[in-house]
């Protein structure tokens, strides 16, 4: 079964320096139907204005994964993790037993567009840690790239949960035929563009929830970027 979720079904936070769309209950947005998708607890599509960012704040027992689409975001945390995340880079922060961190856009003119997700970890109280990995854009063009996984053999950024995150940049009139392993389900989020998923049309910010399907096809009607989350189903 494939269920379409339109972009206007998301929550939103819009303040002077931040425009954020929430796929799951977050901040002031609460929807009992959209608390989580398996261990995927947060999926935020954020735009941070130039010269702005998130001041230091605490987290615990979450695998926080940040995927930058445009611009650059500086990260600092109390575990000693630090770095600047740029397009085609993915960062993971294991908050575990507790960590504070900040994220800031130092550009004077350019906003940062990013996807940030939080997964519940497979074990509580882990030692906080930080990691970052680079990918080329070519690795995602018209193909599905594993950018993060709970399996160290998959080649993506490792995080502490039995789940996978995939990304793809589709040129116009290209397609992906995606297979789902048994007992898995998938949340497919269209970051930008226009696609058909099994003949139904999707636009920027829409999502497809894929459950009890062996495979599905994504056809691009324009240049499009997608991110997909595979979890236990």
RAFEN-V66147 format. One record per pair of residues at least 12 apart in sequence whose C-alpha atoms are under 8 Angstrom apart, sorted by the first residue. I is the first residue (numbers start at 1). J is the second residue. Records with the same first field share a line. If there is no record, write none. Layout:
# RAFEN-V66147
I->J, J
This chain:
# RAFEN-V66147
1->209, 210, 211, 212, 213
2->208, 209, 210, 211, 213
3->208, 209, 210
4->206, 207, 208, 209
5->206, 207, 208, 209
6->202, 205, 206, 207
7->203, 204, 205, 206, 207
9->23
10->22, 23, 24
11->23, 24, 25, 26, 29, 30
12->29
13->27, 28
17->48, 49, 50, 52, 53
18->46, 47, 48, 49
19->46, 47, 48
20->44, 45, 46, 47
21->44, 45, 46
22->42, 43, 44, 45
23->42, 43, 44
24->36, 41, 42, 43
25->42
26->42
37->187
38->231, 232, 233
39->119, 120, 121, 161, 231
40->117, 118, 119, 120, 231
41->117, 118, 119, 120
42->116, 117, 118, 119
43->115, 116, 117, 118
44->115, 116, 117
45->113, 114, 115, 116, 191
46->112, 113, 114, 115, 116
47->111, 112, 113, 114
48->105, 111, 112, 113
49->105, 110, 111, 112
50->105, 106, 107, 108, 109, 110, 111, 112
51->104, 105, 106, 107, 108, 109
52->104, 105, 106
53->102, 103, 104, 105
54->102, 103, 104
55->101, 102, 103, 104
56->100, 101, 102, 103
57->100, 101, 102
58->98, 99, 100, 101
59->95, 98, 99, 100
60->95, 96, 97, 98, 99, 125
61->94, 95, 96, 97, 98, 120, 121, 124, 125, 126
62->94, 95, 96, 118, 119, 120, 121
63->92, 93, 94, 95, 96, 118, 119, 120, 121, 159, 160
64->92, 93, 94, 95, 116, 117, 118, 119
65->90, 91, 92, 93, 116, 117, 118
66->90, 91, 92, 114, 115, 116, 117
67->87, 88, 89, 90, 91, 114, 115, 116
68->85, 86, 87, 88, 89, 90, 112, 113, 114, 115
69->86, 87, 88, 112, 113, 114, 115
70->86, 87, 111, 112, 113, 114
71->86, 87, 110, 111, 112, 113
72->84, 85, 86, 87, 105, 106, 107, 112
73->85, 86, 103, 104, 105, 106, 112
74->103, 104, 105, 106
75->101, 102, 103, 104
76->101, 102, 103
77->99, 100, 101, 102
78->99, 100, 101
79->99, 128, 129, 130
81->129, 130, 131
82->130
88->134, 135, 136, 137
89->132, 133, 134, 135
90->132, 133, 134, 147, 157
91->130, 131, 132, 133, 157
92->130, 131, 132, 157, 158, 159
93->128, 129, 130, 131
94->126, 127, 128, 129, 130, 159, 160
95->126, 127, 128, 129
96->124, 125, 126, 127, 128
97->124, 125, 126, 127, 128
98->125, 128
99->128
119->161
120->161
121->160, 161
122->160, 161, 162
123->160
131->157
132->157
133->156, 157
137->169
140->167, 168, 169, 170
141->168, 169, 170, 171
142->168, 169, 170, 171, 174, 175, 176
143->168, 169, 170, 176
144->166, 167, 168, 176
145->166, 167, 168
146->164, 165, 166, 167
147->164, 165, 166, 167
148->164, 165, 166
149->161, 162, 163, 164, 165
150->162, 163, 164
162->231, 232
163->229, 230, 231, 232
164->229, 230, 231
165->227, 228, 229, 230
166->227, 228, 229
167->225, 226, 227, 228
168->225, 226, 227
169->223, 224, 225, 226
170->220, 222, 223, 224, 225
171->220, 222, 223, 224
172->220, 221, 222, 223, 224
173->219, 220, 221, 222
174->219, 220
175->217, 218, 219, 220
176->217, 218, 219
177->215, 216, 217, 218
178->215, 216, 217, 218
179->214, 215, 216
180->213, 214, 215
181->214
182->214
183->212, 232, 233
184->211, 212, 230, 231, 232, 233
185->209, 210, 211, 212, 213, 230, 231, 232, 233
186->209, 210, 211, 228, 229, 230, 231
187->207, 208, 209, 210, 228, 229, 230
188->207, 208, 209, 210, 226, 227, 228, 229
189->205, 206, 207, 208, 226, 227, 228
190->202, 203, 204, 205, 206, 207, 224, 225, 226, 227
191->204, 205, 224, 225, 226, 227
192->204, 205, 224, 225, 226
193->221, 222, 223, 224, 225
194->220, 221, 222, 223, 224
195->218, 219, 220, 221, 222, 224
196->217, 218, 219, 220, 221
197->216, 217, 218, 219
198->216, 217, 218
211->233
212->233
